[in-house]
């Protein structure tokens, strides 16, 4: 088992930042043939997801839907930092994903990518990646 850190930077308050390539690189450099990658974001206003990376409209639609369901203002939130919506969105998306790999390559589907889901940016975010070797 080995642990790595990937630093990412979001560009907007709400943003999906793909970092599949960075994860794949860590897996290749590990020299392991098979196992799983467990990724965890260390922040309460960001999450992780695996979703389509071929059409940028998917990311845009996801953010639009979450923004519509949970707007930043107008719901009577009491938290003084004005980011209660970001905490709720991060809880719905979740802080972690697990991706298997074999032959030193991530076993993602053809259109799948790994994304940081930013809900309170722009910010610098840290993702912890733990590689667990297969048996």
C-alpha positions as CSV (number, residue, x, y, z in Angstrom):
1,X,0.0,0.0,0.0
2,X,1.3,3.5,-0.8
3,X,-0.2,6.9,-0.4
4,X,0.3,10.0,-2.6
5,X,-1.1,13.5,-2.7
6,X,-2.4,15.3,-5.8
7,X,-2.8,19.0,-5.6
8,X,-5.5,20.5,-7.8
9,X,-6.7,24.1,-8.5
10,X,-10.3,25.0,-9.4
11,X,-11.0,28.0,-11.6
12,X,-14.5,29.0,-10.4
13,X,-16.8,28.8,-7.4
14,X,-18.3,25.7,-8.8
15,X,-16.1,23.6,-11.1
16,X,-15.4,20.1,-12.2
17,X,-11.7,19.5,-12.6
18,X,-10.7,16.3,-14.3
19,X,-7.5,14.7,-13.1
20,X,-7.7,11.2,-14.6
21,X,-4.3,11.6,-16.2
22,X,-2.6,12.4,-12.9
23,X,-4.1,9.3,-11.2
24,X,-3.1,7.1,-14.1
25,X,0.5,8.5,-13.9
26,X,0.7,7.6,-10.2
27,X,-0.6,4.1,-10.9
28,X,2.0,3.6,-13.7
29,X,4.8,4.9,-11.6
30,X,3.9,2.6,-8.7
31,X,5.0,-0.4,-10.9
32,X,2.1,-2.5,-9.6
33,X,0.2,-4.6,-12.1
34,X,-3.2,-4.7,-10.4
35,X,-5.1,-3.3,-7.4
36,X,-7.4,-0.4,-6.5
37,X,-6.9,3.3,-6.1
38,X,-8.8,4.9,-3.3
39,X,-9.1,8.7,-3.7
40,X,-10.2,11.0,-0.9
41,X,-10.6,14.8,-1.0
42,X,-9.6,16.5,2.3
43,X,-12.1,19.3,2.3
44,X,-15.7,19.8,3.4
45,X,-16.8,21.9,0.4
46,X,-15.5,19.6,-2.4
47,X,-16.2,16.1,-3.5
48,X,-15.0,13.5,-6.0
49,X,-16.9,11.7,-8.8
50,X,-16.4,9.4,-11.8
51,X,-18.4,10.6,-14.7
52,X,-18.3,11.3,-18.4
53,X,-15.3,13.1,-19.7
54,X,-16.0,13.2,-23.4
55,X,-18.7,15.9,-23.5
56,X,-18.1,19.0,-21.3
57,X,-21.9,19.6,-21.3
58,X,-22.2,16.8,-18.8
59,X,-20.1,18.6,-16.2
60,X,-21.9,21.8,-17.0
61,X,-25.3,20.1,-16.6
62,X,-24.3,18.5,-13.3
63,X,-23.3,21.8,-11.8
64,X,-26.4,23.5,-13.2
65,X,-28.6,20.8,-11.6
66,X,-26.9,21.0,-8.2
67,X,-26.9,24.8,-8.3
68,X,-30.7,24.8,-9.1
69,X,-31.5,22.2,-6.4
70,X,-29.3,23.9,-3.8
71,X,-28.7,27.6,-4.5
72,X,-26.1,29.6,-2.6
73,X,-28.6,32.2,-1.4
74,X,-32.3,32.3,-0.7
75,X,-32.8,29.2,1.4
76,X,-32.3,30.8,4.8
77,X,-29.0,29.2,5.6
78,X,-27.5,30.4,8.9
79,X,-23.8,29.6,8.4
80,X,-22.0,32.9,8.3
81,X,-19.5,32.0,5.6
82,X,-22.3,31.9,2.9
83,X,-21.2,28.5,1.8
84,X,-23.7,26.1,3.3
85,X,-24.8,25.1,-0.2
86,X,-21.2,24.0,-0.9
87,X,-21.2,21.8,2.3
88,X,-24.5,20.2,1.2
89,X,-23.4,19.6,-2.4
90,X,-20.1,18.0,-1.2
91,X,-22.0,15.7,1.1
92,X,-24.3,14.6,-1.7
93,X,-21.4,13.9,-4.1
94,X,-19.2,12.4,-1.4
95,X,-15.5,12.7,-0.6
96,X,-14.1,9.6,-2.2
97,X,-14.1,7.2,-5.2
98,X,-12.4,3.8,-5.7
99,X,-11.1,2.8,-9.1
100,X,-9.6,-0.6,-9.9
101,X,-6.6,-1.0,-12.2
102,X,-5.0,-3.9,-14.1
103,X,-1.9,-4.2,-16.2
104,X,-0.9,-0.9,-14.7
105,X,-3.9,0.9,-16.2
106,X,-7.1,2.3,-14.7
107,X,-10.1,0.2,-15.5
108,X,-12.4,3.1,-16.3
109,X,-15.0,2.9,-19.0
110,X,-14.4,4.5,-22.4
111,X,-16.1,7.8,-21.5
112,X,-15.2,7.9,-17.8
113,X,-13.0,10.3,-16.0
114,X,-12.1,11.2,-12.4
115,X,-13.2,14.7,-11.3
116,X,-12.8,17.0,-8.3
117,X,-16.1,18.6,-7.7
118,X,-15.5,22.1,-6.4
119,X,-18.3,23.9,-4.7
120,X,-16.6,26.8,-2.9
121,X,-13.7,27.9,-5.1
122,X,-11.6,28.9,-6.7
123,X,-9.3,27.1,-4.4
124,X,-6.3,24.8,-4.2
125,X,-7.4,21.3,-3.1
126,X,-5.6,18.2,-1.9
127,X,-6.6,14.7,-3.0
128,X,-5.1,11.7,-1.1
129,X,-4.6,8.7,-3.4
130,X,-3.9,5.4,-1.7
131,X,-2.9,2.5,-3.9
132,X,-3.7,-1.0,-2.7
133,X,-2.0,-3.8,-4.5
134,X,-4.1,-6.8,-5.7
135,X,-3.5,-10.2,-4.3
